[in-house]
Amino acid sequence: METVKLSRIVMKLTPDMYPCLKTSELDMDIVLRYGFDALEKDDALDIVKYSISEYQKDALLH
């Protein structure tokens, strides 16, 4: 297992998405079961989608 910032995932695999994300979203910690080096582009897209939806859900609760 490895914990990384969402910004690291985005910059490596989907850098074109970087400007579309908020700083607070990019700063989120993501726990990767198989580590950073095992990630592929499709994995990164799924992580970004899920992270944004979770971030928005938390924002609505506050």
Secondary structure, DSSP 8 states (H G I E B T S, - for coil): -EEEEHHHHHHHH-GGGGGGS-HHHHT-EEEETT-GGG--HHHHHHHHHHHHHHHHHHHHH-
